[in-house]
């Protein structure tokens, strides 16, 4: 399973990259705004900086909601760096735009996916990635992991190559459950990735190993 980090924060992206387990980055307009990155020029520069830090794919989202606007923005984003994957919302013009991008060799990440039907449409349009938002479904008392399971089944039934990119991750158990289901990618905040490190027996065991080593020397 690939690990992406879901942030536009350069320090956190660097920290995850230095850990040696990072396969890519996802961003969205809210995450860019959180870092104070505003205006087209600054946003484009920021994507370039992210691409310099990581080796893998970097999802960059279009703001337009009409076909022509999405194509214009997506082409400009894709021109920035070959690592860029154009993030397109799951709306009618978005499906058309994803098909256009697919036909023109531009990779896409279909975002804001909350149902199996939407995921099926994304695959039909040739999306490189589909992003089911687990946490936001859990937030409304629905079952985000069940959606990942459904998408896995449907994609496997027909051999769709669209990768399942589990998003809106809230905690490390989401990551582990996604790995069990067979999501291709999980994009999560740095804290959920780092939380995978922790186990009290590891801490206690290491403390004892070091204490015993000290006694023997
Ligand atoms: O990047 C999209 C997604 O991961 C958003 O997550 O936490 O805002 O629901 P969240």
Boltz pocket constraint, residues with backbone or C-beta under 6 A from the ligand:
constraints:
  - pocket:
      binder: B
      contacts: [[A, 6], [A, 26], [A, 27], [A, 28], [A, 133], [A, 135], [A, 136], [A, 167], [A, 168], [A, 169], [A, 187]]
      max_distance: 6.0
